[in-house]
Amino acid sequence: MSDSEEPNDPTELPVAEPMNSIDKLTLELLINKSQYKKYVQKTDPAKYSENQVYLGKMERYRYKIEQLFSSLLENPDQQITTDINRDFTHFVKTCIQYFELKEITEDHNGDPIDNETLFGDIDNVKEQSSSQPSSSFWGTKINKTGGGSTYMPKYTMDSYVRTKKS
């Protein structure tokens, strides 16, 4: 069969196309690291060996990296190189954001905040608001004009509607 002919057998599948970049990105982001590492080892030995070389270099220079990092933590104004100082600053800012987010999501005992803590009194607020007359978020000077009730429901644009005077 030549390349231009269609296969006659409907069960015969075309040769699988190489994985596109979106599929690779999806796998990289959604699979845990150990599973992804095994997947790369089987499917892309060149990338796997490149990663192994990187890990070896990281282990080889571990002590020097720790010393440089400690030095920059002690004196952040110390000039090493532009790239190192920029990346160090970015890394520290990212760490600070991570720790602040972690503080927000944990209560004082170190346990994550549950829905009961976040929304525990929401039912009480609803009961109180339904028994009290509604007030405007914009202050007491805004009044709904026109006849009828003085009740102004929250979250509506009714107070901004102009009515024709008859």
Secondary structure, DSSP 4 states (H G I P E B T S, - for coil): --TTSPPS-TTPPPPPPPPPHHHHHHHHHHS-HHHHHHHHHHH-HHHHHHHHHHHHHHHHTHHHHHHHHHHHHH-TT--S-HHHHHHHHHHHHHHHHHHHHHHHHB-TTSPBPPHHHHHTTHHHHHHHHHHSPP--TT-SS----SSS-----TT-SGGG------
